[in-house]
Amino acid sequence: MFQLDDKFFEGIGIERMSPEEAAVFKQHVQEELEARVGERITDGFSNEKLEEFEKIIDDVPGFVDNWLMINVPDFRSNRAFNALVQQNGGQENRQTIAEFASMKWLEINRPDFNQITTIVMKEMQDELKANIDKIFS
């Protein structure tokens, strides 16, 4: 859903790492950030809502199509969907449809998703900067 760029790692000292170490470190930070954002966005949801989102993320056969038919019946004419298709070389596939459905689900059920992501990213960046000596020891 989001990808960390080099700007995120500025001031953390990643340039002191070998390219291999930096790649592993970035992957670890990305995974940790996704977990933290996931925890925040699901806080307060009912089990039913959590199961619904999980089925969309997992692209459970038939579920995503039914969810889209009910919630975004004209999704193929949606700008965001068409942008995802273009990013995929102009080819519509299951991954593109499921990714769009997850984005729309968040837009509907967690409209503050972008704000939450920004807050969690800043918290993690500050945490990494505060622990720079531990990271490189």
VEXPA-120728 format. One record per residue: y, z, x of N, C-alpha, C in turn; residue in one letter; chain. Coordinates in nm, 2 decimals. Example, Ala and Ser with C-alpha at 12.3 -4.5 7.8 and 13.67 -1.06 7.14 Angstrom:
<margus>
-0.57 | 0.78 | 1.32 | -0.45 | 0.78 | 1.23 | -0.33 | 0.78 | 1.32 | A | A
-0.22 | 0.71 | 1.28 | -0.11 | 0.71 | 1.37 | 0.00 | 0.79 | 1.29 | S | A
</margus>
This chain:
<margus>
-0.12 | 0.00 | 0.08 | 0.00 | 0.00 | 0.00 | 0.13 | 0.00 | 0.08 | M | A
0.12 | 0.07 | 0.20 | 0.23 | 0.06 | 0.29 | 0.18 | 0.06 | 0.43 | F | A
0.26 | 0.00 | 0.52 | 0.21 | -0.01 | 0.66 | 0.32 | 0.05 | 0.74 | Q | A
0.29 | 0.13 | 0.84 | 0.38 | 0.19 | 0.93 | 0.42 | 0.08 | 1.03 | L | A
0.55 | 0.08 | 1.06 | 0.60 | -0.01 | 1.17 | 0.64 | 0.07 | 1.29 | D | A
0.68 | -0.01 | 1.40 | 0.71 | 0.06 | 1.52 | 0.83 | 0.15 | 1.51 | D | A
0.92 | 0.12 | 1.42 | 1.04 | 0.21 | 1.40 | 0.99 | 0.35 | 1.36 | K | A
0.89 | 0.36 | 1.28 | 0.83 | 0.49 | 1.24 | 0.80 | 0.58 | 1.36 | F | A
0.75 | 0.51 | 1.47 | 0.70 | 0.58 | 1.58 | 0.80 | 0.60 | 1.69 | F | A
0.93 | 0.56 | 1.67 | 1.04 | 0.58 | 1.76 | 1.06 | 0.73 | 1.78 | E | A
1.08 | 0.77 | 1.90 | 1.11 | 0.91 | 1.93 | 0.98 | 1.00 | 1.94 | G | A
0.87 | 0.94 | 1.91 | 0.74 | 1.02 | 1.92 | 0.68 | 1.00 | 2.06 | I | A
0.72 | 0.90 | 2.13 | 0.67 | 0.89 | 2.27 | 0.54 | 0.80 | 2.27 | G | A
0.52 | 0.72 | 2.17 | 0.40 | 0.64 | 2.17 | 0.40 | 0.54 | 2.29 | I | A
0.52 | 0.51 | 2.34 | 0.52 | 0.42 | 2.45 | 0.46 | 0.47 | 2.58 | E | A
0.43 | 0.60 | 2.58 | 0.36 | 0.67 | 2.69 | 0.21 | 0.64 | 2.69 | R | A
0.17 | 0.59 | 2.58 | 0.02 | 0.57 | 2.56 | -0.01 | 0.43 | 2.60 | M | A
-0.14 | 0.41 | 2.64 | -0.19 | 0.28 | 2.67 | -0.19 | 0.21 | 2.53 | S | A
-0.20 | 0.07 | 2.53 | -0.20 | 0.00 | 2.41 | -0.32 | 0.04 | 2.32 | P | A
-0.44 | 0.07 | 2.39 | -0.56 | 0.11 | 2.32 | -0.54 | 0.25 | 2.25 | E | A
-0.48 | 0.34 | 2.33 | -0.46 | 0.47 | 2.27 | -0.35 | 0.47 | 2.16 | E | A
-0.25 | 0.39 | 2.18 | -0.15 | 0.37 | 2.07 | -0.21 | 0.32 | 1.94 | A | A
-0.30 | 0.22 | 1.96 | -0.36 | 0.16 | 1.84 | -0.44 | 0.26 | 1.76 | A | A
-0.52 | 0.34 | 1.84 | -0.60 | 0.45 | 1.77 | -0.51 | 0.55 | 1.71 | V | A
-0.41 | 0.59 | 1.78 | -0.31 | 0.69 | 1.73 | -0.25 | 0.64 | 1.60 | F | A
-0.20 | 0.52 | 1.60 | -0.13 | 0.46 | 1.48 | -0.23 | 0.46 | 1.37 | K | A
-0.35 | 0.42 | 1.39 | -0.45 | 0.42 | 1.28 | -0.47 | 0.55 | 1.23 | Q | A
-0.48 | 0.65 | 1.31 | -0.50 | 0.79 | 1.27 | -0.39 | 0.84 | 1.18 | H | A
-0.26 | 0.81 | 1.23 | -0.14 | 0.85 | 1.16 | -0.14 | 0.78 | 1.02 | V | A
-0.17 | 0.65 | 1.02 | -0.17 | 0.57 | 0.89 | -0.27 | 0.64 | 0.79 | Q | A
-0.39 | 0.67 | 0.84 | -0.49 | 0.73 | 0.75 | -0.45 | 0.87 | 0.70 | E | A
-0.39 | 0.95 | 0.79 | -0.34 | 1.08 | 0.75 | -0.23 | 1.07 | 0.65 | E | A
-0.14 | 0.97 | 0.67 | -0.02 | 0.95 | 0.58 | -0.07 | 0.91 | 0.44 | L | A
-0.17 | 0.82 | 0.44 | -0.22 | 0.77 | 0.31 | -0.29 | 0.89 | 0.24 | E | A
-0.36 | 0.98 | 0.31 | -0.42 | 1.09 | 0.25 | -0.31 | 1.19 | 0.19 | A | A
-0.21 | 1.21 | 0.27 | -0.10 | 1.30 | 0.22 | -0.03 | 1.24 | 0.10 | R | A
0.00 | 1.12 | 0.11 | 0.07 | 1.05 | -0.01 | -0.02 | 1.06 | -0.13 | V | A
-0.15 | 1.03 | -0.11 | -0.24 | 1.03 | -0.22 | -0.25 | 1.17 | -0.28 | G | A
-0.25 | 1.28 | -0.20 | -0.25 | 1.41 | -0.26 | -0.12 | 1.44 | -0.34 | E | A
-0.01 | 1.39 | -0.29 | 0.12 | 1.42 | -0.36 | 0.13 | 1.34 | -0.49 | R | A
0.09 | 1.21 | -0.49 | 0.10 | 1.13 | -0.61 | 0.01 | 1.17 | -0.72 | I | A
-0.11 | 1.23 | -0.68 | -0.21 | 1.27 | -0.78 | -0.19 | 1.41 | -0.83 | T | A
-0.10 | 1.48 | -0.77 | -0.07 | 1.62 | -0.81 | -0.02 | 1.62 | -0.96 | D | A
-0.09 | 1.70 | -1.04 | -0.05 | 1.71 | -1.18 | -0.12 | 1.62 | -1.27 | G | A
-0.19 | 1.52 | -1.22 | -0.26 | 1.43 | -1.31 | -0.38 | 1.49 | -1.37 | F | A
-0.42 | 1.45 | -1.49 | -0.54 | 1.49 | -1.56 | -0.66 | 1.42 | -1.49 | S | A
-0.78 | 1.48 | -1.51 | -0.90 | 1.41 | -1.45 | -0.91 | 1.27 | -1.51 | N | A
-0.87 | 1.25 | -1.63 | -0.88 | 1.12 | -1.69 | -0.80 | 1.02 | -1.62 | E | A
-0.67 | 1.06 | -1.59 | -0.58 | 0.97 | -1.52 | -0.63 | 0.94 | -1.38 | K | A
-0.68 | 1.05 | -1.31 | -0.73 | 1.03 | -1.18 | -0.85 | 0.93 | -1.18 | L | A
-0.94 | 0.94 | -1.27 | -1.06 | 0.85 | -1.28 | -1.01 | 0.71 | -1.31 | E | A
-0.91 | 0.70 | -1.39 | -0.86 | 0.56 | -1.42 | -0.80 | 0.50 | -1.30 | E | A
-0.73 | 0.57 | -1.22 | -0.67 | 0.52 | -1.10 | -0.78 | 0.49 | -1.00 | F | A
-0.88 | 0.57 | -0.99 | -0.99 | 0.55 | -0.90 | -1.07 | 0.42 | -0.93 | E | A
-1.09 | 0.40 | -1.06 | -1.16 | 0.28 | -1.11 | -1.08 | 0.15 | -1.07 | K | A
-0.94 | 0.16 | -1.08 | -0.86 | 0.05 | -1.04 | -0.87 | 0.03 | -0.89 | I | A
-0.86 | 0.13 | -0.81 | -0.87 | 0.12 | -0.66 | -1.00 | 0.07 | -0.62 | I | A
-1.11 | 0.11 | -0.69 | -1.24 | 0.06 | -0.65 | -1.28 | -0.07 | -0.72 | D | A
-1.19 | -0.12 | -0.80 | -1.21 | -0.25 | -0.87 | -1.34 | -0.25 | -0.94 | D | A
-1.36 | -0.15 | -1.02 | -1.48 | -0.14 | -1.10 | -1.49 | -0.26 | -1.19 | V | A
-1.60 | -0.33 | -1.19 | -1.62 | -0.46 | -1.27 | -1.58 | -0.44 | -1.41 | P | A
-1.48 | -0.53 | -1.46 | -1.44 | -0.53 | -1.59 | -1.32 | -0.43 | -1.62 | G | A
-1.32 | -0.32 | -1.55 | -1.22 | -0.22 | -1.58 | -1.07 | -0.27 | -1.55 | F | A
-1.05 | -0.32 | -1.43 | -0.92 | -0.37 | -1.39 | -0.87 | -0.48 | -1.49 | V | A
-0.96 | -0.57 | -1.52 | -0.92 | -0.68 | -1.62 | -0.88 | -0.62 | -1.75 | D | A
-0.96 | -0.53 | -1.80 | -0.93 | -0.46 | -1.93 | -0.80 | -0.38 | -1.92 | N | A
-0.78 | -0.31 | -1.81 | -0.65 | -0.23 | -1.80 | -0.53 | -0.33 | -1.79 | W | A
-0.54 | -0.44 | -1.72 | -0.43 | -0.53 | -1.72 | -0.41 | -0.60 | -1.85 | L | A
-0.52 | -0.63 | -1.92 | -0.50 | -0.69 | -2.05 | -0.42 | -0.60 | -2.15 | M | A
-0.45 | -0.47 | -2.14 | -0.38 | -0.37 | -2.22 | -0.24 | -0.34 | -2.18 | I | A
-0.22 | -0.33 | -2.05 | -0.09 | -0.28 | -1.99 | 0.00 | -0.38 | -1.94 | N | A
-0.05 | -0.50 | -1.89 | 0.03 | -0.60 | -1.83 | -0.04 | -0.74 | -1.87 | V | A
-0.04 | -0.77 | -2.00 | -0.12 | -0.89 | -2.04 | -0.07 | -1.02 | -1.98 | P | A
0.06 | -1.03 | -1.94 | 0.11 | -1.15 | -1.88 | 0.12 | -1.14 | -1.73 | D | A
0.03 | -1.06 | -1.67 | 0.05 | -1.03 | -1.53 | 0.06 | -1.15 | -1.44 | F | A
-0.01 | -1.26 | -1.47 | -0.01 | -1.38 | -1.39 | 0.13 | -1.45 | -1.38 | R | A
0.22 | -1.41 | -1.47 | 0.36 | -1.46 | -1.46 | 0.45 | -1.36 | -1.40 | S | A
0.40 | -1.25 | -1.36 | 0.48 | -1.14 | -1.29 | 0.52 | -1.18 | -1.15 | N | A
0.64 | -1.16 | -1.11 | 0.69 | -1.19 | -0.98 | 0.62 | -1.12 | -0.87 | R | A
0.59 | -0.99 | -0.89 | 0.52 | -0.91 | -0.79 | 0.38 | -0.97 | -0.77 | A | A
0.31 | -1.00 | -0.88 | 0.18 | -1.06 | -0.87 | 0.18 | -1.19 | -0.79 | F | A
0.28 | -1.27 | -0.83 | 0.29 | -1.40 | -0.76 | 0.32 | -1.39 | -0.61 | N | A
0.40 | -1.29 | -0.58 | 0.43 | -1.26 | -0.44 | 0.30 | -1.22 | -0.36 | A | A
0.22 | -1.14 | -0.43 | 0.09 | -1.10 | -0.36 | 0.00 | -1.22 | -0.35 | L | A
0.00 | -1.31 | -0.44 | -0.08 | -1.43 | -0.43 | -0.03 | -1.51 | -0.32 | V | A
0.10 | -1.53 | -0.30 | 0.16 | -1.61 | -0.19 | 0.12 | -1.55 | -0.06 | Q | A
0.13 | -1.41 | -0.05 | 0.09 | -1.34 | 0.07 | -0.06 | -1.37 | 0.11 | Q | A
-0.14 | -1.41 | 0.01 | -0.28 | -1.43 | 0.03 | -0.30 | -1.59 | 0.04 | N | A
-0.20 | -1.66 | 0.09 | -0.22 | -1.80 | 0.11 | -0.22 | -1.88 | -0.02 | G | A
-0.17 | -1.82 | -0.12 | -0.16 | -1.89 | -0.25 | -0.29 | -1.88 | -0.33 | G | A
-0.38 | -1.80 | -0.28 | -0.51 | -1.79 | -0.35 | -0.52 | -1.66 | -0.43 | Q | A
-0.55 | -1.67 | -0.56 | -0.57 | -1.55 | -0.64 | -0.72 | -1.51 | -0.62 | E | A
-0.74 | -1.38 | -0.59 | -0.88 | -1.33 | -0.58 | -0.88 | -1.18 | -0.64 | N | A
-1.00 | -1.13 | -0.64 | -1.02 | -0.99 | -0.69 | -0.93 | -0.89 | -0.62 | R | A
-0.92 | -0.90 | -0.49 | -0.85 | -0.80 | -0.41 | -0.70 | -0.81 | -0.46 | Q | A
-0.65 | -0.93 | -0.47 | -0.51 | -0.94 | -0.52 | -0.49 | -0.89 | -0.66 | T | A
-0.58 | -0.91 | -0.74 | -0.57 | -0.86 | -0.88 | -0.57 | -0.71 | -0.88 | I | A
-0.67 | -0.65 | -0.81 | -0.68 | -0.51 | -0.80 | -0.56 | -0.44 | -0.74 | A | A
-0.51 | -0.50 | -0.63 | -0.39 | -0.45 | -0.56 | -0.27 | -0.45 | -0.66 | E | A
-0.26 | -0.56 | -0.73 | -0.15 | -0.56 | -0.83 | -0.17 | -0.45 | -0.94 | F | A
-0.29 | -0.44 | -0.99 | -0.31 | -0.34 | -1.09 | -0.28 | -0.20 | -1.04 | A | A
-0.32 | -0.17 | -0.91 | -0.29 | -0.04 | -0.86 | -0.14 | -0.02 | -0.85 | S | A
-0.07 | -0.12 | -0.81 | 0.08 | -0.11 | -0.80 | 0.14 | -0.09 | -0.94 | M | A
0.09 | -0.16 | -1.04 | 0.15 | -0.14 | -1.17 | 0.11 | 0.00 | -1.23 | K | A
-0.01 | 0.04 | -1.20 | -0.06 | 0.17 | -1.25 | 0.04 | 0.28 | -1.19 | W | A
0.07 | 0.27 | -1.06 | 0.16 | 0.37 | -1.00 | 0.30 | 0.35 | -1.06 | L | A
0.35 | 0.23 | -1.09 | 0.48 | 0.21 | -1.15 | 0.49 | 0.27 | -1.28 | E | A
0.38 | 0.26 | -1.36 | 0.38 | 0.32 | -1.50 | 0.36 | 0.47 | -1.49 | I | A
0.26 | 0.52 | -1.41 | 0.22 | 0.66 | -1.42 | 0.29 | 0.75 | -1.31 | N | A
0.35 | 0.69 | -1.21 | 0.41 | 0.77 | -1.11 | 0.53 | 0.69 | -1.06 | R | A
0.64 | 0.67 | -1.14 | 0.75 | 0.59 | -1.11 | 0.83 | 0.64 | -0.98 | P | A
0.80 | 0.76 | -0.94 | 0.87 | 0.81 | -0.82 | 0.78 | 0.79 | -0.70 | D | A
0.68 | 0.70 | -0.70 | 0.59 | 0.68 | -0.59 | 0.67 | 0.65 | -0.46 | F | A
0.76 | 0.56 | -0.47 | 0.84 | 0.52 | -0.35 | 0.91 | 0.64 | -0.29 | N | A
0.97 | 0.72 | -0.38 | 1.04 | 0.84 | -0.33 | 0.94 | 0.93 | -0.26 | Q | A
0.83 | 0.95 | -0.32 | 0.73 | 1.04 | -0.27 | 0.68 | 0.99 | -0.13 | I | A
0.66 | 0.86 | -0.12 | 0.61 | 0.80 | 0.00 | 0.72 | 0.82 | 0.11 | T | A
0.85 | 0.80 | 0.08 | 0.95 | 0.82 | 0.18 | 0.96 | 0.96 | 0.23 | T | A
0.95 | 1.06 | 0.13 | 0.95 | 1.20 | 0.17 | 0.84 | 1.24 | 0.26 | I | A
0.72 | 1.20 | 0.22 | 0.60 | 1.23 | 0.30 | 0.61 | 1.16 | 0.44 | V | A
0.65 | 1.04 | 0.45 | 0.67 | 0.97 | 0.58 | 0.77 | 1.05 | 0.67 | M | A
0.88 | 1.09 | 0.61 | 0.98 | 1.17 | 0.69 | 0.92 | 1.30 | 0.73 | K | A
0.85 | 1.37 | 0.65 | 0.79 | 1.50 | 0.69 | 0.69 | 1.48 | 0.80 | E | A
0.61 | 1.37 | 0.79 | 0.51 | 1.35 | 0.90 | 0.58 | 1.31 | 1.03 | M | A
0.68 | 1.23 | 1.02 | 0.75 | 1.18 | 1.14 | 0.81 | 1.31 | 1.21 | Q | A
0.87 | 1.40 | 1.13 | 0.93 | 1.52 | 1.18 | 0.82 | 1.61 | 1.25 | D | A
0.71 | 1.61 | 1.18 | 0.60 | 1.69 | 1.23 | 0.55 | 1.64 | 1.37 | E | A
0.54 | 1.50 | 1.37 | 0.49 | 1.44 | 1.50 | 0.59 | 1.47 | 1.61 | L | A
0.72 | 1.45 | 1.58 | 0.83 | 1.48 | 1.68 | 0.83 | 1.62 | 1.73 | K | A
0.80 | 1.72 | 1.63 | 0.80 | 1.86 | 1.67 | 0.68 | 1.89 | 1.75 | A | A
0.58 | 1.81 | 1.75 | 0.45 | 1.84 | 1.82 | 0.43 | 1.74 | 1.93 | N | A
0.53 | 1.68 | 1.98 | 0.52 | 1.58 | 2.08 | 0.45 | 1.63 | 2.21 | I | A
0.48 | 1.75 | 2.25 | 0.42 | 1.81 | 2.37 | 0.27 | 1.83 | 2.35 | D | A
0.23 | 1.87 | 2.23 | 0.08 | 1.89 | 2.20 | 0.01 | 1.75 | 2.19 | K | A
0.08 | 1.65 | 2.14 | 0.02 | 1.52 | 2.13 | -0.02 | 1.47 | 2.27 | I | A
0.07 | 1.49 | 2.36 | 0.05 | 1.43 | 2.50 | 0.00 | 1.52 | 2.60 | F | A
-0.06 | 1.64 | 2.55 | -0.12 | 1.73 | 2.65 | -0.27 | 1.71 | 2.65 | S | A
</margus>
